[in-house]
Every structure is written in C-alpha cells, then in structure tokens.
Amino acid sequence: MKLIIGVIGTAQATKEEFETAQEVGKEIAKRNGVVVCGGEGGVMEAACRGAKSEDGLTIGIIPGYRGDEANSYVDIPIVTGMSHARNVIVVRSSKAIIAVGGSYGTLSEIAFALKLGIPIIGINTWEVSSEIKIVSSPKEAVDLAFDLANNSD
C-alpha cells in the first residue's frame, strides 16, 4: 500500500515556502507516496504541483462544498463542507505530516497530529513541542517522514 503523507502550511505562502513545499511534493512522489493536503493554494498547491511533476497522486481535503474549489493539481478532491474542521481529516488520513511554514490553521493541524500520535516533521514552522522533528531540507523531511511512517503503528 502507498504511504499517504500530509503536507500542511499556509495558503498565503512566501516564495521560499512555495518552493520548499513543491520540492516536498516531488520527493514524496519519487518514493511512490501520496500527498494529502487541504487542497487549496499556497503550500498545499505547491506540494500537489511538485507531486504531479513526478506523476504522483494527490488528495485534497476541501473545506467548502464543491470539488472545483481544489487547486488544479489535486487528483482526488474530498469535499467536506467543514471549513477548518477538515484539518482533522487531513491529519487522520496521514501516516506522517510535513509542515512547511504555516499560520494558525497549520498550528491546529500540528496540535491534532501531536494529540493523535502522528509523526510530524517541520521546515521553518511552529516549534511548540519537542515531538516535532525540525529539519532544514525537503529531502530530509521526506526521508524522515517515510522512515517514521514505516515504523509507526
């Protein structure tokens, strides 16, 4: 079975965050993993775009009521109509989470991951717990995510 790796971060990404998330998406796809995210813009779009550049599969957990609200790189939109509450679904669907930057929505996803015991790796993100594995590169983040995901349960 393919590993599903969550990529979380702000919808208003900086150029650096966008490039980092795009590389994260590429690295996940190169390992035959699946990207799951909130399905919108910014970090989420960048991760999906990166995955698609390597023929990867992407899932967007959409906060609204229509699948066409997803960014154009989402293969499978899951429409929730749940607004920010969809963050729990993003986290729960993931074997590991990679956070790139982020604002309060990202912080909520980090909190859910910590509460649910889902491994979380961060690149320039919230450092609210020693359980968050802070790394400096997309490759290092994805390597660690796959290692932790494969050794969980």
Summary of the structure (lengths in Angstrom):
residues: 153
radius of gyration: 13.3
end to end distance: 14.6
largest distance: 37.9
contacts: 611
relative contact order: 0.19
helix: 43%
strand: 20%
